[in-house]
Amino acid sequence: MTFNSEFLKNNIENWKDKWDSNLEGFSSAKVCISL
């Protein structure tokens, strides 16, 4: 159980990091399109 929750926590953190960088890229793309 401990292993599974640790594994899940790491996956969620990785997903958050990817989501954050995707959001940054998306925002930059939106800014470029607006200009």
KEKE-3310 file (N, C-alpha, C; in steps of 0.2 Angstrom, whole numbers, plus 5000, padded with zeros to 4 digits):
npx = (5004:5010:5020:5012:5005:5015:5021:5010:5009:5021:5019:5008:5014:5024:5015:5009:5020:5022:5010:5010:5022:5016:5006:5012:5019:5008:5002:5012:5011:4999:5000:5009:5001:4992:4999)
npy = (4994:5006:5008:5009:5021:5030:5029:5033:5046:5051:5050:5059:5071:5072:5073:5085:5093:5092:5097:5110:5115:5113:5122:5134:5134:5135:5147:5155:5153:5158:5171:5175:5173:5182:5194)
npz = (5000:5004:4995:4983:4985:4986:4973:4966:4970:4965:4952:4950:4953:4943:4932:4935:4934:4920:4915:4919:4912:4899:4900:4901:4888:4880:4884:4880:4866:4864:4866:4856:4845:4847:4846)
capx = (5000:5014:5023:5007:5003:5021:5021:5004:5011:5026:5015:5004:5019:5026:5009:5008:5026:5021:5004:5013:5026:5012:5002:5017:5020:5001:5001:5017:5009:4993:5003:5012:4996:4988:5003)
capy = (5000:5012:5008:5011:5028:5034:5028:5038:5053:5053:5051:5065:5077:5072:5075:5092:5097:5092:5101:5117:5117:5113:5128:5139:5134:5137:5154:5159:5152:5162:5178:5176:5173:5189:5199)
capz = (5000:5004:4988:4978:4986:4984:4966:4963:4972:4960:4945:4950:4953:4936:4928:4937:4930:4913:4914:4920:4906:4894:4901:4899:4881:4877:4885:4875:4859:4863:4866:4850:4840:4848:4843)
cpx = (5004:5017:5018:5006:5009:5022:5016:5006:5016:5023:5011:5009:5022:5021:5008:5014:5024:5015:5006:5017:5021:5008:5006:5018:5013:5000:5006:5014:5003:4995:5006:5007:4992:4992:5003)
cpy = (5006:5013:5011:5019:5032:5034:5033:5045:5056:5055:5058:5071:5077:5075:5083:5096:5097:5097:5108:5119:5117:5120:5134:5140:5137:5144:5158:5159:5157:5170:5180:5177:5180:5194:5198)
cpz = (5000:4998:4983:4979:4985:4976:4963:4964:4967:4954:4945:4950:4946:4931:4929:4933:4923:4911:4914:4914:4900:4894:4899:4892:4878:4878:4881:4868:4858:4863:4859:4844:4841:4845:4835)
residu = (MET:THR:PHE:ASN:SER:GLU:PHE:LEU:LYS:ASN:ASN:ILE:GLU:ASN:TRP:LYS:ASP:LYS:TRP:ASP:SER:ASN:LEU:GLU:GLY:PHE:SER:SER:ALA:LYS:VAL:CYS:ILE:SER:LEU)
# end
